[in-house]
């Protein structure tokens, strides 16, 4: 298993078939997009999130969060949330919606 399929299914339930949300297999994991903008995903056992710089800095203060370092260097605006950080449905929903709200705020035409 390249990524946690149960976590991916939980994300799908949170998203509930929202308009303009698609998914794509990337880099050995699964990514979710809003209007062609990646906002969250699953890589191995971790939830991956994209967020604003301010949200990124605040999120890194939480115990279950670390910078995404897929390339060997931390990527600003991206974090990994481990299993403990998204164990409850409430926590997962909070994280996914934070990232989705950020993606929606980025000005780009929906096609």
C-alpha positions as CSV (number, residue, x, y, z in Angstrom):
1,X,0.0,0.0,0.0
2,X,1.6,3.3,-1.1
3,X,-0.8,5.4,0.9
4,X,-3.4,4.9,3.6
5,X,-6.6,4.1,1.7
6,X,-8.7,4.3,4.8
7,X,-7.6,7.9,5.3
8,X,-8.3,8.7,1.7
9,X,-11.9,7.3,2.1
10,X,-12.4,9.4,5.3
11,X,-11.3,12.5,3.3
12,X,-13.8,11.6,0.5
13,X,-16.6,11.5,3.2
14,X,-15.6,14.9,4.6
15,X,-15.7,16.3,1.1
16,X,-19.0,14.7,0.3
17,X,-18.9,15.1,-3.5
18,X,-18.3,18.8,-3.5
19,X,-18.4,20.6,-6.8
20,X,-15.0,21.2,-8.5
21,X,-13.2,18.7,-6.3
22,X,-11.2,16.0,-8.1
23,X,-8.5,13.5,-7.1
24,X,-5.4,12.3,-8.7
25,X,-2.7,9.8,-7.9
26,X,0.6,11.6,-7.6
27,X,4.1,10.8,-6.1
28,X,3.0,7.5,-4.7
29,X,0.0,9.0,-2.9
30,X,-3.4,10.6,-3.6
31,X,-4.0,14.3,-4.0
32,X,-7.3,16.2,-3.9
33,X,-7.8,19.3,-6.0
34,X,-10.2,22.2,-6.0
35,X,-10.5,23.7,-9.4
36,X,-7.1,22.3,-10.4
37,X,-5.4,23.5,-7.2
38,X,-4.1,20.8,-4.9
39,X,-5.3,21.4,-1.4
40,X,-4.9,18.1,0.5
41,X,-3.9,14.5,0.1
42,X,-2.5,11.3,1.6
43,X,1.1,10.2,1.4
44,X,2.0,7.0,3.2
45,X,0.2,7.3,6.5
46,X,0.1,11.1,6.6
47,X,-2.5,13.7,5.7
48,X,-0.9,16.3,3.5
49,X,-2.3,19.9,3.5
50,X,-1.6,23.1,1.6
51,X,-2.4,26.3,3.4
52,X,-1.6,30.0,3.7
53,X,1.8,31.1,5.1
54,X,0.1,32.2,8.3
55,X,-1.9,29.0,8.7
56,X,1.3,27.0,8.0
57,X,3.2,28.8,10.8
58,X,0.4,28.3,13.2
59,X,-0.1,24.6,12.3
60,X,3.6,23.8,12.8
61,X,3.2,24.6,16.5
62,X,0.8,21.6,16.9
63,X,2.3,18.3,18.1
64,X,1.0,16.1,15.3
65,X,2.2,18.4,12.5
66,X,5.5,18.7,10.7
67,X,6.7,20.5,7.6
68,X,6.3,18.6,4.4
69,X,9.8,17.7,3.2
70,X,9.0,15.4,0.3
71,X,11.9,16.8,-1.7
72,X,14.3,16.7,1.3
73,X,13.7,20.3,2.1
74,X,10.7,21.8,4.0
75,X,8.1,23.1,1.6
76,X,6.5,26.3,2.9
77,X,2.8,26.2,2.9
78,X,2.6,22.4,3.0
79,X,2.4,20.2,6.2
80,X,2.1,16.6,7.1
81,X,-0.4,15.7,9.8
82,X,0.3,12.3,11.4
83,X,-2.4,9.7,12.3
84,X,-2.8,11.1,15.8
85,X,-3.6,14.6,14.5
86,X,-6.5,13.5,12.3
87,X,-7.7,10.4,14.3
88,X,-11.1,11.9,15.1
89,X,-13.6,12.8,12.4
90,X,-13.8,16.3,13.9
91,X,-10.1,16.9,13.6
92,X,-9.9,15.5,10.0
93,X,-12.8,17.7,9.0
94,X,-11.2,20.8,10.5
95,X,-7.9,20.1,8.7
96,X,-9.5,19.3,5.3
97,X,-11.8,22.4,5.5
98,X,-8.9,24.7,6.4
99,X,-7.0,23.6,3.4
100,X,-10.0,23.6,1.1
101,X,-10.9,27.1,2.2
102,X,-7.4,28.3,1.4
103,X,-7.7,26.7,-2.1
104,X,-11.0,28.5,-2.7
105,X,-9.5,31.8,-1.7
106,X,-6.9,31.6,-4.5
107,X,-8.1,33.6,-7.4
108,X,-8.3,31.5,-10.5
109,X,-11.0,30.8,-13.1
110,X,-13.0,27.6,-12.5
111,X,-13.1,25.6,-15.7
